[in-house]
Amino acid sequence: MKQVCGSLKLELAQYCEVAAFAQFGSDLDAATQALLNRGARLTEVLKQPQYAPLPIEKQILVIYAAVNGFCDRMPLDRIS
């Protein structure tokens, strides 16, 4: 789990920082837009139903897919 989630904390921290900045500015370059998109997907991936957590194997698989960009092209509303 630690190997898979290695960059997750860093990416989420960068997302929070850029998201706060993006509220004030409308001109975003492609790299910033990609960071915002990935951060939104990572945030959605981490949400779980109350009192019904996923098994650890599924958590690792989903987090691995999100961190490595396999969810980047999925619409945000399909990620749950």
C-alpha positions as a Markdown table, in Angstrom:
| # | Residue | x | y | z |
|---|---|---|---|---|
| 1 | Met | 0.0 | 0.0 | 0.0 |
| 2 | Lys | 2.8 | 2.4 | 0.9 |
| 3 | Gln | 4.5 | 1.8 | -2.5 |
| 4 | Val | 1.3 | 2.4 | -4.4 |
| 5 | Cys | 0.4 | 5.6 | -2.5 |
| 6 | Gly | 3.9 | 7.1 | -2.5 |
| 7 | Ser | 3.1 | 10.1 | -4.7 |
| 8 | Leu | -0.6 | 10.3 | -3.7 |
| 9 | Lys | 0.0 | 12.7 | -0.8 |
| 10 | Leu | 2.2 | 15.0 | -2.9 |
| 11 | Glu | -0.2 | 15.1 | -5.8 |
| 12 | Leu | -3.2 | 15.9 | -3.5 |
| 13 | Ala | -1.2 | 18.7 | -1.8 |
| 14 | Gln | -0.3 | 20.2 | -5.2 |
| 15 | Tyr | -3.9 | 19.9 | -6.2 |
| 16 | Cys | -5.1 | 21.8 | -3.1 |
| 17 | Glu | -2.6 | 24.5 | -3.6 |
| 18 | Val | -3.4 | 25.0 | -7.3 |
| 19 | Ala | -7.1 | 24.7 | -6.8 |
| 20 | Ala | -7.0 | 27.6 | -4.4 |
| 21 | Phe | -5.0 | 29.6 | -6.9 |
| 22 | Ala | -7.2 | 28.7 | -9.8 |
| 23 | Gln | -10.3 | 30.2 | -8.2 |
| 24 | Phe | -8.8 | 33.7 | -8.8 |
| 25 | Gly | -7.3 | 33.2 | -12.2 |
| 26 | Ser | -9.0 | 32.0 | -15.4 |
| 27 | Asp | -6.0 | 31.7 | -17.7 |
| 28 | Leu | -4.5 | 28.2 | -16.9 |
| 29 | Asp | -1.8 | 26.5 | -18.9 |
| 30 | Ala | -2.1 | 22.8 | -19.9 |
| 31 | Ala | 0.0 | 21.5 | -17.1 |
| 32 | Thr | -2.0 | 23.3 | -14.5 |
| 33 | Gln | -5.3 | 22.1 | -16.0 |
| 34 | Ala | -4.0 | 18.5 | -16.1 |
| 35 | Leu | -3.0 | 18.8 | -12.4 |
| 36 | Leu | -6.5 | 20.1 | -11.5 |
| 37 | Asn | -8.2 | 17.3 | -13.5 |
| 38 | Arg | -6.0 | 14.6 | -11.9 |
| 39 | Gly | -6.5 | 16.0 | -8.4 |
| 40 | Ala | -10.3 | 16.0 | -8.9 |
| 41 | Arg | -10.2 | 12.4 | -9.9 |
| 42 | Leu | -7.9 | 11.4 | -7.0 |
| 43 | Thr | -10.3 | 13.1 | -4.6 |
| 44 | Glu | -13.3 | 11.2 | -6.1 |
| 45 | Val | -11.4 | 7.9 | -6.0 |
| 46 | Leu | -10.8 | 8.3 | -2.3 |
| 47 | Lys | -14.5 | 8.7 | -1.4 |
| 48 | Gln | -16.1 | 5.6 | 0.0 |
| 49 | Pro | -19.6 | 4.9 | 1.2 |
| 50 | Gln | -20.1 | 5.3 | 5.0 |
| 51 | Tyr | -19.8 | 2.1 | 6.9 |
| 52 | Ala | -18.9 | 0.2 | 3.7 |
| 53 | Pro | -15.2 | 0.5 | 3.0 |
| 54 | Leu | -13.7 | -1.3 | 0.0 |
| 55 | Pro | -11.5 | -4.3 | 0.7 |
| 56 | Ile | -7.8 | -3.4 | 0.8 |
| 57 | Glu | -7.1 | -5.2 | -2.5 |
| 58 | Lys | -9.6 | -3.0 | -4.3 |
| 59 | Gln | -8.4 | 0.1 | -2.6 |
| 60 | Ile | -4.8 | -0.6 | -3.7 |
| 61 | Leu | -5.9 | -1.3 | -7.3 |
| 62 | Val | -8.1 | 1.8 | -7.6 |
| 63 | Ile | -5.4 | 4.1 | -6.1 |
| 64 | Tyr | -2.8 | 2.6 | -8.3 |
| 65 | Ala | -4.9 | 3.2 | -11.4 |
| 66 | Ala | -5.6 | 6.8 | -10.3 |
| 67 | Val | -2.1 | 7.7 | -9.4 |
| 68 | Asn | -0.6 | 6.3 | -12.6 |
| 69 | Gly | -3.1 | 8.2 | -14.9 |
| 70 | Phe | -5.4 | 5.4 | -15.9 |
| 71 | Cys | -8.4 | 7.5 | -14.8 |
| 72 | Asp | -7.4 | 10.7 | -16.4 |
| 73 | Arg | -9.6 | 10.3 | -19.5 |
| 74 | Met | -12.6 | 9.1 | -17.6 |
| 75 | Pro | -15.5 | 11.5 | -17.0 |
| 76 | Leu | -15.5 | 12.7 | -13.5 |
| 77 | Asp | -19.1 | 11.6 | -12.9 |
| 78 | Arg | -18.2 | 8.0 | -13.8 |
| 79 | Ile | -15.6 | 7.8 | -11.0 |
| 80 | Ser | -17.1 | 6.6 | -7.7 |
